[in-house]
Amino acid sequence: MKEQAWPRRLTVVPYVLLACIAAVTVLIKREQPGSLTVDLVLCALIALWTLGMFTLRPARRSETRPMAIFIAGFVLLLAVLVARDPWFGFLTPAGYFYTFILLSWPGELIGIGAVAVIAGWAQSYDLPKTDVLGLLGCAAVIGVNVAGMCLAAWLGRRDEVLSQQRQDAVDALTETNRRLEATLAENADLHEQLLTQAREAGVIDERQRMAREIHDTLAQGLTGIVTQLRAAEHADDWRRHVSTAVGLARESLTEARRSVHALRPQPLQSATLSEAIADVVRRWSALHGIDAQLTTTGTPRVMTPEAESTLLRATQEALVNVAKYAHATRVGVTLSYMEKEVALDVRDDGAGFDPSRGTPSVAGGFGLVAMRQRVEALNGTLSIESEPGLGTAISATVPLPGASA
């Protein structure tokens, strides 16, 4: 049911129109009191019907069934009036008005057609109805009325549908904009949260990097210095140990500065990875008096600076652990260049341990934790194999650039 504002003039005009037509009827039929009385009674009936079913019941104007009954009664009484006196056809605009406003589609079309038939009959009242030509003329007039008014009703319905579609589109666009604004606000909040998390993650990553660098430079260097100074306490050639300790201190200071500025380890500044690891193995062997050898297999491949630094630091950490815990006599270091990855293996013939009880260094330091973090950050793997009395093997593997998973 279409919603409609009902100005007072729209509810009054049909009564005024009916009163005018009734007055004309009185003038025309004043010499026919019997017929005039019937017409006036019919006018009173249609006025009372409109008053009781429509005018005095504004709350029911939006209800389909009561309004359909009202229009059906109105059209029936109008048809009787027009059949008696054709000038009552001037009341058909009120019928169109009520039908257009009160009935929903497609009931509206039926009501419009009925009123149009009455209007056409009134317009063709002077055509003779006793011959074919007259009947055809009457039918033509009625057909023109029905076709024209039904077309107008259809066009009105189409405009109404298009208007509703436009309104629905506007409502949908408004709702979409509202949701978009809510989404943008939510995304802004999420973006702010992500920025906060990124800053926090950056701080944590930097702390972990500094912890690894401090362990790989200062901690290892200080351990070597302490070892040399202790050895100097009980050695005749104490100057050699002190000199070695001073050299370690200088190297540790240099490495600490490089770590602060996130530079590559000094051994990799002017040497290949294999050469840098060989130098570390040689110096470690000389420092601790343990036989250590480096073996390189495969064809050297191009690696990222991060991967080279990781393998170099892994070598240093593994050798530190051997010196602190293994009591080994021999150490073998193998650097293997393969098709898609590079592997570093450090094996010793020391005391070994039970991996199920944890590694010795985990209880006392950050070494293997930092080593694992470095390797896994490059999508690599770190494995530790050991048995009591059978030595330990540490293997670090990192992928080469462009290698598929």
Secondary structure by P-SEA (a helix, b strand, c coil): ccccccccccccaaaaaaaaaaaaaaaaccccaaaaaaaaaaaaaaaaaaaaacccccccccccaaaaaaaaaaaaaaaaaaaaccccccaaaaaaaaaaccccaaaaaaaaaaaaaaaaaaaacccccccaaaaaaaaaaaaaaaaaaaaaaaaaaaaaaaaaaaaaaaaaaaaaaaaaaaaaaaaaaaaaaaaaaaaaaaaaaaaaaaaaaaaacaaaaaaaaaaaaaaaacccaaaaaaaaaaaaaaaaaaaaaaaaacccccccccccaaaaaaaaaaaaaaaccbbbbbbbcccbbbbcaaaaaaaaaaaaaaaaaaaccccccbbbbbbbbcccbbbbbbbbcccccccccccccccccaaaaaaaaaaaaacbbbbbbbcccbbbbbbbbbbcccccc
